[in-house]
Amino acid sequence: MEELKHNKLSAAALICGFIPLTSLLLSVFQIRMDDGIRLLLSELNFVSALTGLILAGIGSRNTRTRSFALTVAALLCGSELVLMIGFLLLAWMLPFLS
């Protein structure tokens, strides 16, 4: 039973990590969206990356429940969060630099 919970936690963390990547594909293929939808999508990206990082942290707390999927989810969500925070800091500093 505990193994099933662990597998569900790993799958949920990986799914939360791949949600921001799907929105990146939307921008790569230059799909046009309204500003409201774009704002909602950016909020969903931040929340899903943060949720995936928290789920990966919860699953990796015990040494016997650590898995490769949780490690990948933690790295993916952590790098997405760092990238999002970097973009926010750049957008905040850009008016002062110009």
C-alpha positions in Angstrom: 0.0 0.0 0.0 2.8 2.4 0.8 4.5 1.6 -2.5 1.3 2.6 -4.3 1.2 6.0 -2.4 4.9 6.5 -3.3 4.3 5.8 -7.0 1.3 8.2 -7.0 3.4 10.9 -5.3 6.2 10.4 -7.9 3.7 10.6 -10.8 2.1 13.8 -9.4 5.4 15.5 -8.9 6.5 14.7 -12.5 3.2 15.9 -13.9 3.5 19.1 -12.0 7.0 19.5 -13.4 5.9 19.0 -17.0 3.0 21.5 -16.9 5.3 24.5 -17.4 7.1 22.7 -20.2 3.8 22.4 -22.1 3.2 26.1 -21.9 6.7 26.6 -23.2 5.7 24.6 -26.3 2.8 27.0 -26.8 5.2 29.9 -27.0 7.7 28.0 -29.2 4.9 27.3 -31.8 3.8 31.0 -31.5 0.2 30.2 -30.5 -1.6 33.5 -29.9 -3.5 34.0 -26.6 -5.3 36.8 -24.9 -3.6 38.6 -22.0 -6.0 37.1 -19.4 -5.2 33.5 -20.6 -1.5 34.2 -20.6 -1.7 35.6 -17.1 -3.6 32.6 -15.9 -1.1 30.3 -17.6 1.8 32.0 -16.0 0.2 31.7 -12.5 -0.5 28.0 -13.2 3.1 27.5 -14.2 4.4 29.0 -11.0 1.9 27.1 -8.8 2.6 23.8 -10.5 6.4 24.1 -10.3 6.1 25.0 -6.6 3.7 22.2 -5.9 6.0 19.7 -7.8 9.0 20.8 -5.8 7.1 20.4 -2.5 5.8 17.0 -3.5 9.3 15.9 -4.5 10.6 17.1 -1.2 8.0 15.2 0.7 8.7 12.0 -1.2 12.4 12.3 -0.9 12.4 12.9 2.9 12.9 9.2 3.7 16.0 7.5 2.2 14.1 4.3 1.3 11.4 6.1 -0.6 13.7 8.1 -2.8 13.5 7.3 -6.5 14.8 8.5 -9.8 11.5 10.0 -10.7 11.4 12.1 -7.6 15.0 13.3 -8.2 14.1 14.3 -11.8 10.9 16.0 -10.6 12.9 18.0 -8.0 15.5 19.1 -10.5 12.9 20.0 -13.1 10.7 22.0 -10.8 13.6 23.6 -9.0 15.2 24.8 -12.3 11.8 26.1 -13.5 11.3 28.1 -10.3 14.8 29.5 -10.5 14.1 30.5 -14.2 10.8 32.1 -13.3 12.3 34.1 -10.4 15.1 35.2 -12.7 12.7 36.4 -15.3 10.8 38.3 -12.6 13.9 40.0 -11.3 15.0 40.9 -14.8 11.6 42.4 -15.6 11.8 44.4 -12.3 15.4 45.6 -13.0 15.0 46.4 -16.7 13.4 49.9 -16.3 16.3 50.9 -14.0 18.9 49.7 -16.5 17.5 51.6 -19.5 
